[in-house]
Amino acid sequence: MAMACSGHMPVEAAKPQPRTHFLACDSPSNSRKIFASSLHFLGKDPAPCRRFHASHIKNAPFARRSKLALVAMAKPDPLKIMLSGAPASGKGTQCELITKKYGLVHIAAGDLLRAEVAAGSENGKRAKEYMEKGQLVPDEIVVMMVKERLLQSDSLENGWLLDGYPRSLSQATALQEFGLQADLFILLEVPEEILVERVVGRRLDPVTGRIYHLKYSPPETEEIAARLTQRFDDTEEKVKLRLRTHHQNVEAVLSMYKDITIKVNGDAPKENVFAQIDNALSKLLELRKATLGSLAA
């Protein structure tokens, strides 16, 4: 995942407006040009736009035609998605599938933190001071990093997928105070015994950096198997502690997003899990397009 974090964004970043090639609709021909230039709005098939043009714009008064053309030209707002789940719930896999299909900017707080430190940004320098002392980076610093990343141009234009964040009520509250609201909060649900099995069986190849699982994705050769290592916190005792903390925090976060939350069964093949998520995202986009169409009615 590419996390290009270069410098700061302004505190108040303007949201990109729909493209308007001919704002001055001073003639019927310009009105038609606006409408023709916006056929991409409903996707590859421009037939719905042609029907709308014939039945509404052509026969409407000129002032009405101009308004309808501008409405038709508007693009649905890009998706803003939060994905949450316990350790080993499959967030990373689903984030890859979501970004591949929908083109959202994938933002993970841990990756963002490392990128900011490497870039030497102001927030990165502040975070590095805590990291060098072996201390946790305060929420206020991480929240600022996330906020500034969400306000960068690629996130505003393409939409974003916030991976495993916010993790606590205080983080969710801070994002809300900055006016950063998601369209959908997706929670991956996996039984605890399955999560424990997934974590305890994980192994790392220190040579290639690849992650294996003794049951689900075993090493290809005995040579690789002999050099695999286990993370110090990938033990049953420690993972159960992490899961308790996660469940406590996620319940508090869900209280902030209960109206936009969908729960997805994560104890299934990755394709089946993605099908559930894909269905929800597709319906959300269809609803937005329908809403834009009703504005022109």
N, C-alpha and C positions, 0 to 999 in steps of 0.2 A: 504494500500500500504506500503510495506516495504521500508524504505529509509535508508539502512545501510551505513552511512558515517563515516568511521573510519579513521581519519588521512588524510594526504596529499598524493597525487599522484605526481610523478615526473613531472616537467614542460613539458618535452618531453617524451611522452610515445609511445613506439613502437607499431604499429598495429600488432595484431596477424597474423601470416602467415598461409596459408593452411597447414594442417597436411601432412607430408611427411615421411612415415615409411621407405622407401627404397630410399634414395637420390642417392646412388651410383648404377647406373644402369649398372653394368659391365657384365651383362649376359642377354640373352633373358628371362630366368626364372624370374629374379628379375623384369624385365619390366612387365611381366605378373602379378607378385605379387602386384606391385604398382597399376595396373589397377583394379585387383580384390578387393583390399582393399578400393577402392574409389567408390564402387557401390552405396553408400548412397547418392552420390552427386545429383542424379536426383530423389531422393525420394524412396518410398517403392518399386516401380516397376523397377527392374534393366534391363528390356528388352531393352530400348534404349541404355544402356551401352553395352549390349552383342552384339547388332547389330554393334555398333561402333567398338567394339573390333574385330569382325570378318571381317568387311569390310575395316578397316583402319590399325589397329595395326598389325594383323597377316601377312598381305601381304606387309607391308611397310618395307623399309630397317631398320636395327637395330637402327641406330641413330635416325631415324624418329620415330620409335616405342617408344623409351624412351621419346622423347619430347611429343608425343601424350598422353602417359600414364600420364605424369605429368600434362598436361593441363586438362585431364579428371578428375584428382583427385582434382582439385581446386574447392572450394565451392564458391557460389555467396556471395558477401559481404553482411553482415547483413543490414537490413533496418535502415535508420536514418530519423525519421519523426518528423515534427513540427505540432502541432494542435493548432489552434487559434480560438477564438470565443468570443463574448460579454458575459458579466455576464448572467447566466441562459440560455446560448445557448445549454447546454448539453455536454460540454467538458468532465466532470467527467465520465458520463455514457459511452461515446464513448471510452474514454481511457481504461476503464475496459474491454470493448468488444475487443478492439484492442490487448491489452496485453494478454488477455486470449487466443486468436487465434494465435497470432504471436510470443508470448514470448518475446516481447521487454521490456527493462527496462524503467519503467514509472518514469519520472523525472518532478516534479512540483517545481518551484522556492520557493514557500511558504513553502512547506513541507521540502525542502532541507535546507532552512534557519533555520527552527526550529530544524532540526536534527543536523545541524552543531553547533548550540548554545548548544544543549543538550550534544553533544559529547565533547565540549570544545576545538574544533580545533582552529587553529590560526585565520582563517576567522570567525569562530563562535564567538570568543572572541571580535574581532573587531566589528562584527555586534551587539553584545550584548550591547556594549557601547552606540551605537546610540539608540537601542531599549529601554534601561533603561531611556534615556532622552526623550523618546517619539518622536524621530526623525526618518525619513525614512532612511533605510539603503542605502548608496550610490550604484549606479550602479556598480562601479568598484569592490566592494566586492561581490555582488551577481553574477556578471559575472564570477569572479574567482571561486566561488563555483560551478557554473554550468559547467564551463570548466573542473574542476578537476573531477566532477562526470561523465562527458561524457567520460573522459579518463580512468576511472577505468575499470578493466578487464572484468566485467560482461557486461558493456555497449559496449565495443569493440567486445566482442565475440558474444553477442546476438542481438546487435542493440539497439537503444533507441527511446523513444517517449517523446518528449519535450512538456509538457502540458502548454499552455498559455504563452509561452516564445519563443522568445523575444517579449516584449510589446512595444518597442520603437525603433526608428532608431539607436540610440546610442548603444543599447544593441545588435541589429542585426549586426552593424558594428564591435563591439568588438568581437563577435563570429567569424565573417569572418576573422578578423585579426589574430585570433588564429588558423585559418585553419579548423574551425568546420563548415562544410557545410551539410545541410540536402539534402535528396533525393527528398522529397516531403513536400510542405507546404500546409496543409489542413485548409481551412477556413470554419467554420460553419456559414451559413447565416440564420438568423431568423428575421422576421419583427419586428420593434421596439415595436409596440403595443403588440405583443405576449410576448416579453421579459419583458416589464413593468408588464404585467399581471402575468407572472411567478414569478417575484421577489416580487411584492407587496403582493401576496398571500402566500408567504413562512412563515412558522412558525417553531420554534424550541421547542422541548420537553427538558426542562432543566434537567429532571431526566435521560432520556435514551440517550440524544444527537441526537435523530433521527430528521430528517427534514421532515415536512409535508407540504402539500399545501392545502389551504382551498377548492380549486376546484378540482385539479387533484389527490390529495392523502390525503384526509381528515383523521383526527384522528379516531381511531376505537371506542372510548368510550367518553362519556360526561366528565368523570373524566380527561382523557388526554386533551381533548379540553379546559378544564378550566385552565390548567396550562401552555398552550402554550404561548410562547413569540415571539416577532418580533424584528429582528435586527434593531438597530437605523437607519441604512442607507438603509433599505429595504422599503423606502417610494417612492412614485411616483416622487417627486421632486428630491430626491437624486439619484435615479436610472437613471433618464433622464440625469442628469449631468455626471454620470459615463459612460453612453452610448456615450455621445458626446466626452468625452475624449478618449474612446476606439476607436471610428470611426476615429478620427484624427490620433491616433497613428498607427492603423492598416494600414491605407493608406500609411503611411511612410514606415512601415515594408514591405508591399507588393511590394514596389518599389525595394527592395533588392532581393525578391524571385519571381518576376513575371514569370520567365521562368519555375519554378517548382510548381506553385500554382494551386490547384484545389479548386473550390468553391462548397460546398455541401449544399443542402437544408436541414436545420436543423429543419424546421417546419413540421415534420412528425413523425410517431411512431419511437421509437428508433431502432427497427429492420430494418426499411426502410432506416434510416440515415446510419446505419452501413453497409447495403448492398452496398450503394454508395461508402463508404470508402473501404470496403473489395474488391470491384471490382477494384479500382485503385491500391491497394497494390498487389493484385494477378497479375495484368498485369505487374507491375513493376518487380516482382520476375520472371515471365515468360520471360520477356525481358532479364533479366540478365542471366538466364539459356541458352537462345538462343544465347546470345553473347559468352558465354563460349564455347558452342558447335561449333560456327563458327570459333573460334580460333583453334580448332582441325581439321577443315576441310582442 
